Amino acid sequence: MGNPFFSLFVQDSAEIWNQLRKDMHQTIEFIEGCNNEELSLLAEDIRDIITEFNETEEGEFVDFLREIAETRGISDLLEEIDAVVQIIKTEPSS
């Protein structure tokens, strides 16, 4: 069935992401309600969210994303998470 709010996300993704980036737990709840197709679409924008929550390789949000991607077998999301974490690890600290 998927997340009932996902159609709003598709219509106004910038506004939805702005809201989701404010609270990690709200974002986790939103993502848990998404179906696999919706999660695959989110993979393209996941760097912004991971970065917003100041996550690195061992953060709560990254762990959650990896678990949901592995459990549901969404390889493109898992690849994107790993790529983002690698970029973050190699970026100089501010």
N, C-alpha and C positions, 0 to 999 in steps of 0.2 A: 504494500500500500504506500509506504513512504511517509515522508514528513508533510503534514498538511500546510506548513508554512513555506515549503520549497517553491511552490508556484509564485509566491511573493518574492522569494529570493531571485528567481529567474527574471521576474519583471523589474525588480529594483535592487539588483545585487549590491550596489554600492551602499545603499542605505542599510540593508540587512547586515552586511559585513561590518559597517560602522557600529551597529548595535552589538553584534556578537563579539567584537574585539574588546568590548568594555568589561566583560565578565567571563572568565574561563569556564566556570561551572554552567552558565547559561549556554555557552557554545557547545560544551560536551553534551548537554541535554538535547540541543538541536541536532547535533551530529548523530546521536544515538537513534533519533527518530527517522533518519534518512535511509532510503533503500540503497542498494549497491550502485545503481545508476547515478543517483544523486551524489553519492560519495565520490564516484569517479569524476563527476563534474567539479566537485569541490577541490580535487587534487591540484588543479591549476592555480588556485589561490591560497594554498595552505601555507606558503612561506610567510605571507603577511601576518597570518594569525600566530604562527609559531614565534615569529619575531616579536609581535606585539606582546606576547606573554613572557618575553625574555627567556624563552626556553633554550636549552642546550640538549645535548644527547640524553641526559638522564632526568628530564623534567616530567612532571605529572601529565601535562597535555601531550607531549611527544609519546610517552608510554601508552596513554589512552589511544592515541591515533594508531600507533603500531599494533596494539592489541586488536582494535576493531578491523584494521586492514588485513591482518593475518587471519583472524577468525572468519571473516567473510571472504577471504581469498581475493582481495582487490589489489592486484599487483601494481597497478599504476599509482595508486595512492601510497603504497608502501615504498615504491621507488622514489616518489616525490619527497616523502618524509626523509628518507635517507639522504637524498641529494641536498635538501635544505639543511639538515643537521651538519652535513659535511661542509657546506658553504659557511655556516655560522661558526663552525670550529676553526676555519681557516681565516676568517675575517679578523683584522686587528681590533682589539678592545678599544672602546672610546675613552 
